[in-house]
Amino acid sequence: HGALVEMAVHMAAVLLCGQSPVLQPLRNLAFQPHLMQVSTQSSLFSCCFSQCGRPMETSHCPDCHELIGGIQHNPVQGFKAARDHGDRTQSGHVLGDVQHRRTLGMSDRGVSPMVFVLLRLLTHLSMLLGASRDPQSLGGMIKPAVDDVVSFLQQHVQEDLAQLTRILGKSVDDTVNILHLVLSSLLQAPQQQPGQWLVHLDDVLSTKEKRNKWEDIVGNTIIVPELKDLDKKLVKLNRQIQEDERISSNPIVKIVYGDPAAFLSQLPGDSHIHHSKMWSCRKRVSVENLGHVVQQKNAKDTVPLLWKFLQKETELRLVKFLPEILALQRDLVRQFQNTAEIKHCSIREFLREPHSDVMRDLLERRVNVFLSVWNKLRSSLDTNGEIKLPKGYCDAELSLDSRLEVLLPRRQGLGLCSTALASYLIGLHNDLVHSVNRHIKEDDRYLISPSEVADLHVISYEVERDLIPLILSNCQYSMEKGGETLQDFDLERIQQQMISRFLQGKPLITLTGIPTLVYRHDRNYEQLFNDVRNKLEQSALPSSVMNMISGELQSYSDVCDALSLTEITLGFLAMAGENAEMLLTEYIEQVLQMGDQTNPHVLQALRRCQLRHSIALWQLLCAHKSEQLLRLGRDPFADVRPDYKKELTPELAKLLHTFLVHSRLETFLQELHEMIILKLRRVQAVEEFRPDWSLKESLLPYLYAKDSELAPELEDTFPDAILLSHATGTWKAAAVFRKEHR
């Protein structure tokens, strides 16, 4: 605590006395935190490719089903490279609880870990000073909000100091002294530099670019020069401390910095134990410290792969969990694929469901691995991941009380979390493997899909068991008489052994084939219907059959059972076809052998349907299900964008009522419902069907393409003033009208 107070006092003195403009952002944080208004940056979704950056194969987008990719490096029409990747970093202090920081990587901004931590420490010290003056303004910058701002920042300063100590491999005292050296250099920072770089400074660091510019100036012109010949500067500083009469009389200082025999006469004169060297801190070898050594030796270009590995090591150590995460995703997809409804429960509740003992233990282990890896990478996923996650998804840590949907790999909603995590780990692995292949002049022919990934395929090591012994085996010590023990690393040999032991011979993993869960309502029904029509002729249901089915299927559960049965039938017909005249019940009982698993009441209700009525039956049951949901007070269009959910005004409702009185009401309900489900529920719907378009003009081409008898009637009498933005409101009003006039 005493060291923290000393650092804060020194920081305040530098900010009050220093004249350099580079101090102004820190000065604002410390003395005028209300000025540090920050703006949130926008972000864009981007699609990244492998090394050449051009597509080599075609596929379909899982969201909008459009053709994407290309052949022989040539993209298909309409498929373009993303030009603007945007800034996805959040504004303000977003590191969260200090416990979370201990699992994160050091640097994410292209600067060395030591410079990065020193910049963070200077910022936290300034914020600590600001919190003591204006805790409310300073607290407003911290996300998520905390109760005790001062205590929160003290913990972060102490964590900065601990990280700096690990990087340097020195004692805490030496680390604190290094910070004081940096603070002294800030006081002497020039007011202007050649090239007029200070002209571009922003006192409040309002954008990411301006923050990066400030960090670059402070790091490269003040901190990096101060870190040169650091060991010599520390020896000189320790000698000054030893010779300072104000503190040199302290016995502990004499033992640490001097010769104890000089003031403890009873000590044996020829002893090797009673000497200050026995009390000095030996450098601790660590991954962070090795990164500092590479930087101090200016060896980034000499050992580029080692430098790249060390920069990302805290994330690369998590790649070994990729096989477990992919296995969990495959198990969940197998369990939930093509289910009719999204399962709403917590992860804990799901794990309590009936499973065999072996399966439960396996699920629990894999779920805990997933949660642990997600919590360590969530900051990187938010800002650096290929898949842009919606705002707020990465703000809090996941736990067993989180929703099950975060584990279910999908291309939308919370399921994006699972897909993004697998994609990010694959990207980490591929990036380093590709760099190794380029370094040893091998090609990238060794490719596997995510379904083939096993432990032996991925970068895998234990830091304490594998990495530290490798570093120590290439570390040599030398000692000069009267001097300190010197440490020297054979960096090129460390790089060579690291490549051969952990990286060489690993395959690249394709992104195609990541397990993806598709709920039944996520299907591309238009493609499914086209496949069915290509296999067997389809026709409309007779009115008498529609009335009979609607009359017999009165409960919501019966309608859901019938719809599920119809969708299963459509799936088989799309692949195998069948005689269009065959009765639907005969096909279910004799061909699919599902009679014993089917509700007898549902089979009875569908007894007059033939296979040529399958699509028309789906249309009827789908609309009927939404009517039942409406009756139960639930929204049948919960997953339709709000752009299409505008309520009808009284004037528009009156115009619609006039149309409904004389219309083919059943057909109108089914056709409008089908368009909403097939067209407006898409992710890209707003681009294809603008909400300010006329509903009539949007629905008419859809009806004419089907030769619907409703088309002329709609064209002549449907109100032009009703827009596509009123689509769901119009359908609900029509459903209520029919219920009231039965």
PyMOL commands that set and color helices and strands:
alter all, ss='L'
color gray80, all
select helices_A, chain A and resi 2-17+21-31+33-35+98-101+113-133+135-139+149-168+172-187+197-200+208-227+230-243+245-248+251-257+260-262+276-279+287-296+304-311+313-316+319-336+347-351+357-384+404-406+415-439+450-452+455-457+463-472+491-503+520-522+525-535+543-552+556-576+584-591+595-597+600-605+611-631+642-644+650-661+665-680+685-688+695-705+710-717+724-740
alter helices_A, ss='H'
color red, helices_A
select strands_A, chain A and resi 58-60+67-71+74-75+447-448+475-479+485-489+508-509
alter strands_A, ss='S'
color yellow, strands_A
deselect
rebuild
show_as cartoon
